[in-house]
Amino acid sequence: MSAIDTLPPLRAVIASHGLSARKALGQNFLLDLNLTAKIARVAGDLAGSDVLEVGPGPGGLTRGLLAEGARRVVAVEKDARCLPALAEIAEAYPGRLEVIHGDALDLDWAAHLTPPIRIVANLPYNVGTELLVRWLTPPVWPPRWSTMTLMFQREVAERIVATPGSKAYGRLAILAQWRSTARIAMTLPPEAFTPPPKVRSAVVHLEALDAPRYPADPQVLSRIVAAAFNQRRKMLRAALKAQAPDIEDRLRAAGIDPTARAEEISLEAFCALARELA
């Protein structure tokens, strides 16, 4: 296996610092540095960008990002055990890595980065979806990030890119596809990680659009999509009856059959309904 830098192999780093992935923190460490460099390349040309990484662990992806030329990486790590290993990477790449010990859910990350900003992360499984939703729903659009390259459980990745009519189609697909383009860039087997998770993983690449695909008020859209998919087996006239007393008329005005179910409705139609209910 060819080396991507002069630092020790990840297995040696994990052994020397006594690092074992903790299930409570949603950790699964990637060991193959060539694989982490490949994930970094999915994010695009990093030379002119700052990169936010959440949950770097022992720094495998961090090293991939830096080796692939990221202008600067800000890595947010909750687990204090990983900080010495990350400090060694910072020494090897002077001035290009800032490590923040803290919880990404509580951090004003944009204050630490200079645009253009890319987010690249092997997200901890227990907070990955919540972070994605936050990044997709900022108060102002376009967002501070230009692209996101994120690793999830394969099932979550499929929900992000799902199309109408599929079981995976739901709120996450609407949120992601309304204001970004999303694709699954690569899949990874359990044996790529330590400890091996019980499921396959996938890397999703999202590129922010300058404006939403279709006009809609974000809060109204979010409200009706949540209501529709919370009762996805019900016809929309029943699932959305609390949204308006004349919901059947509103649905028809948006070009939607009131007897249809949420998983049959396109993003464009949901946006049309949001405009009717605004």
C-alpha positions as semicolon CSV with decimal commas, in nm:
position;residue;x (nm);y (nm);z (nm)
1;M;0,000;0,000;0,000
2;S;0,148;0,334;-0,101
3;A;0,176;0,609;0,161
4;I;-0,005;0,942;0,117
5;D;0,223;1,122;0,366
6;T;0,518;1,064;0,599
7;L;0,308;0,997;0,908
8;P;0,268;0,644;1,051
9;P;-0,003;0,406;0,922
10;L;-0,339;0,448;1,091
11;R;-0,323;0,111;1,267
12;A;0,001;0,223;1,431
13;V;-0,152;0,559;1,527
14;I;-0,455;0,389;1,684
15;A;-0,232;0,144;1,872
16;S;0,014;0,406;1,998
17;H;-0,263;0,631;2,131
18;G;-0,479;0,346;2,264
19;L;-0,775;0,447;2,049
20;S;-1,073;0,215;2,018
21;A;-1,388;0,332;1,845
22;R;-1,671;0,400;2,089
23;K;-2,022;0,299;1,995
24;A;-2,168;0,570;2,222
25;L;-2,002;0,831;2,000
26;G;-2,111;0,663;1,677
27;Q;-1,749;0,602;1,584
28;N;-1,618;0,376;1,306
29;F;-1,261;0,453;1,202
30;L;-1,147;0,426;0,840
31;L;-0,807;0,257;0,822
32;D;-0,712;0,271;0,454
33;L;-0,538;0,602;0,382
34;N;-0,565;0,549;0,007
35;L;-0,939;0,519;0,056
36;T;-0,954;0,840;0,261
37;A;-0,761;1,019;-0,013
38;K;-1,011;0,886;-0,268
39;I;-1,300;1,026;-0,061
40;A;-1,117;1,360;-0,048
41;R;-1,092;1,358;-0,428
42;V;-1,470;1,309;-0,456
43;A;-1,502;1,651;-0,291
44;G;-1,330;1,813;-0,592
45;D;-1,038;2,051;-0,617
46;L;-0,961;2,142;-0,257
47;A;-0,666;2,374;-0,320
48;G;-0,869;2,694;-0,302
49;S;-1,110;2,588;-0,027
50;D;-1,134;2,563;0,349
51;V;-1,275;2,230;0,463
52;L;-1,490;2,151;0,765
53;E;-1,450;1,796;0,896
54;V;-1,667;1,658;1,174
55;G;-1,558;1,355;1,374
56;P;-1,203;1,306;1,242
57;G;-1,118;1,039;1,500
58;P;-0,753;0,938;1,454
59;G;-0,732;1,155;1,143
60;G;-0,749;0,921;0,845
61;L;-0,976;1,144;0,637
62;T;-0,800;1,454;0,773
63;R;-0,475;1,327;0,626
64;G;-0,648;1,249;0,298
65;L;-0,786;1,603;0,277
66;L;-0,449;1,762;0,352
67;A;-0,260;1,530;0,118
68;E;-0,506;1,618;-0,159
69;G;-0,422;1,986;-0,116
70;A;-0,696;2,138;0,103
71;R;-0,608;2,501;0,172
72;R;-0,704;2,457;0,535
73;V;-0,896;2,199;0,739
74;V;-1,097;2,271;1,053
75;A;-1,161;1,940;1,230
76;V;-1,421;1,925;1,507
77;E;-1,366;1,633;1,745
78;K;-1,572;1,556;2,057
79;D;-1,351;1,270;2,180
80;A;-1,054;1,408;2,373
81;R;-0,867;1,077;2,329
82;C;-0,817;1,162;1,960
83;L;-0,663;1,507;2,013
84;P;-0,297;1,394;2,049
85;A;-0,313;1,201;1,720
86;L;-0,467;1,502;1,546
87;A;-0,199;1,729;1,696
88;E;0,065;1,513;1,526
89;I;-0,107;1,573;1,191
90;A;-0,119;1,948;1,259
91;E;0,259;1,942;1,319
92;A;0,312;1,764;0,986
93;Y;0,102;2,026;0,802
94;P;0,197;2,358;0,966
95;G;-0,075;2,622;0,952
96;R;-0,321;2,405;0,760
97;L;-0,507;2,215;1,033
98;E;-0,710;2,361;1,320
99;V;-0,853;2,109;1,564
100;I;-1,151;2,215;1,774
101;H;-1,240;2,003;2,074
102;G;-1,617;2,022;2,097
103;D;-1,956;1,912;1,975
104;A;-2,036;2,003;1,614
105;L;-2,403;2,045;1,710
106;D;-2,308;2,337;1,938
107;L;-2,044;2,504;1,721
108;D;-2,065;2,814;1,501
109;W;-1,838;2,643;1,250
110;A;-1,854;2,915;0,984
111;A;-1,672;3,158;1,216
112;H;-1,361;2,941;1,184
113;L;-1,357;2,912;0,804
114;T;-1,302;3,136;0,502
115;P;-1,514;3,080;0,187
116;P;-1,526;2,890;-0,033
117;I;-1,610;2,620;0,220
118;R;-1,651;2,249;0,160
119;I;-1,778;2,005;0,423
120;V;-1,617;1,661;0,409
121;A;-1,677;1,410;0,685
122;N;-1,714;1,049;0,791
123;L;-2,003;1,156;1,012
124;P;-2,063;0,986;1,346
125;Y;-2,367;0,765;1,285
126;N;-2,559;0,901;1,583
127;V;-2,559;1,266;1,470
128;G;-2,508;1,243;1,095
129;T;-2,868;1,299;0,987
130;E;-2,924;1,585;1,232
131;L;-2,613;1,765;1,107
132;L;-2,716;1,717;0,744
133;V;-3,063;1,862;0,808
134;R;-2,908;2,164;0,980
135;W;-2,667;2,222;0,692
136;L;-2,952;2,195;0,442
137;T;-3,177;2,440;0,629
138;P;-2,975;2,755;0,707
139;P;-3,165;3,082;0,765
140;V;-3,025;3,224;0,440
141;W;-2,966;3,056;0,103
142;P;-2,718;3,008;-0,067
143;P;-2,549;2,850;0,235
144;R;-2,196;2,914;0,356
145;W;-2,086;2,578;0,214
146;S;-2,048;2,512;-0,159
147;T;-2,030;2,130;-0,148
148;M;-2,071;1,853;0,106
149;T;-1,909;1,512;0,076
150;L;-2,043;1,298;0,357
151;M;-2,033;0,936;0,461
152;F;-2,349;0,773;0,594
153;Q;-2,495;0,431;0,642
154;R;-2,602;0,317;0,295
155;E;-2,969;0,328;0,396
156;V;-2,942;0,699;0,489
157;A;-2,754;0,776;0,167
158;E;-3,033;0,614;-0,035
159;R;-3,290;0,830;0,144
160;I;-3,100;1,145;0,041
161;V;-3,102;1,061;-0,333
162;A;-3,439;0,880;-0,344
163;T;-3,702;0,953;-0,611
164;P;-4,084;0,951;-0,584
165;G;-4,242;0,609;-0,573
166;S;-3,963;0,445;-0,377
167;K;-3,974;0,337;-0,012
168;A;-3,667;0,547;0,063
169;Y;-3,832;0,866;-0,065
170;G;-3,921;1,107;0,212
171;R;-3,839;1,428;0,396
172;L;-3,463;1,387;0,360
173;A;-3,487;1,356;-0,020
174;I;-3,704;1,669;-0,041
175;L;-3,470;1,871;0,181
176;A;-3,158;1,763;-0,005
177;Q;-3,286;1,788;-0,360
178;W;-3,479;2,115;-0,328
179;R;-3,166;2,328;-0,301
180;S;-2,880;2,098;-0,400
181;T;-2,783;1,822;-0,639
182;A;-2,711;1,495;-0,461
183;R;-2,552;1,171;-0,578
184;I;-2,401;0,862;-0,422
185;A;-2,034;0,882;-0,519
186;M;-1,905;0,555;-0,376
187;T;-1,995;0,271;-0,143
188;L;-1,776;0,110;0,122
189;P;-1,793;-0,240;0,269
190;P;-1,799;-0,291;0,648
191;E;-1,442;-0,426;0,645
192;A;-1,310;-0,081;0,547
193;F;-1,373;0,028;0,907
194;T;-1,271;-0,062;1,258
195;P;-1,481;-0,191;1,414
196;P;-1,670;-0,312;1,104
197;P;-2,028;-0,180;1,121
198;K;-2,316;-0,416;1,056
199;V;-2,420;-0,223;0,745
200;R;-2,258;-0,092;0,429
201;S;-2,167;0,275;0,407
202;A;-2,185;0,523;0,122
203;V;-2,038;0,862;0,037
204;V;-2,289;1,122;-0,079
205;H;-2,176;1,433;-0,267
206;L;-2,404;1,738;-0,257
207;E;-2,354;2,063;-0,447
208;A;-2,547;2,369;-0,334
209;L;-2,764;2,540;-0,595
210;D;-2,763;2,919;-0,615
211;A;-3,140;2,916;-0,562
212;P;-3,405;2,650;-0,489
213;R;-3,525;2,443;-0,785
214;Y;-3,881;2,568;-0,731
215;P;-4,008;2,866;-0,529
216;A;-4,153;2,787;-0,186
217;D;-4,140;2,920;0,168
218;P;-3,890;2,695;0,352
219;Q;-4,094;2,675;0,673
220;V;-4,419;2,599;0,494
221;L;-4,252;2,335;0,276
222;S;-4,087;2,174;0,576
223;R;-4,416;2,168;0,767
224;I;-4,625;2,005;0,496
225;V;-4,354;1,755;0,399
226;A;-4,317;1,650;0,764
227;A;-4,695;1,614;0,803
228;A;-4,729;1,419;0,477
229;F;-4,451;1,170;0,551
230;N;-4,531;1,130;0,920
231;Q;-4,844;0,949;0,799
232;R;-4,710;0,826;0,467
233;R;-4,964;0,543;0,437
234;K;-5,255;0,785;0,453
235;M;-5,401;0,972;0,159
236;L;-5,284;1,333;0,155
237;R;-5,634;1,470;0,218
238;A;-5,619;1,290;0,556
239;A;-5,250;1,336;0,636
240;L;-5,270;1,712;0,567
241;K;-5,619;1,790;0,696
242;A;-5,475;1,998;0,983
243;Q;-5,293;2,223;0,735
244;A;-5,607;2,388;0,596
245;P;-5,985;2,337;0,628
246;D;-6,012;2,323;0,248
247;I;-5,709;2,101;0,199
248;E;-5,867;1,902;-0,086
249;D;-5,920;2,219;-0,287
250;R;-5,565;2,332;-0,212
251;L;-5,426;1,998;-0,323
252;R;-5,617;2,011;-0,650
253;A;-5,503;2,372;-0,708
254;A;-5,145;2,247;-0,676
255;G;-5,214;1,973;-0,929
256;I;-5,217;1,695;-0,669
257;D;-5,478;1,419;-0,642
258;P;-5,614;1,437;-0,283
259;T;-5,619;1,057;-0,270
260;A;-5,248;1,031;-0,349
261;R;-4,992;0,942;-0,083
262;A;-4,680;1,135;0,008
263;E;-4,433;0,898;-0,157
264;E;-4,602;0,954;-0,496
265;I;-4,560;1,334;-0,491
266;S;-4,272;1,504;-0,670
267;L;-4,058;1,779;-0,523
268;E;-4,210;2,024;-0,771
269;A;-4,562;1,935;-0,660
270;F;-4,477;1,969;-0,291
271;C;-4,339;2,317;-0,366
272;A;-4,658;2,406;-0,555
273;L;-4,862;2,299;-0,252
274;A;-4,639;2,504;-0,022
275;R;-4,715;2,810;-0,233
276;E;-5,089;2,735;-0,210
277;L;-5,067;2,710;0,169
278;A;-4,833;3,006;0,228
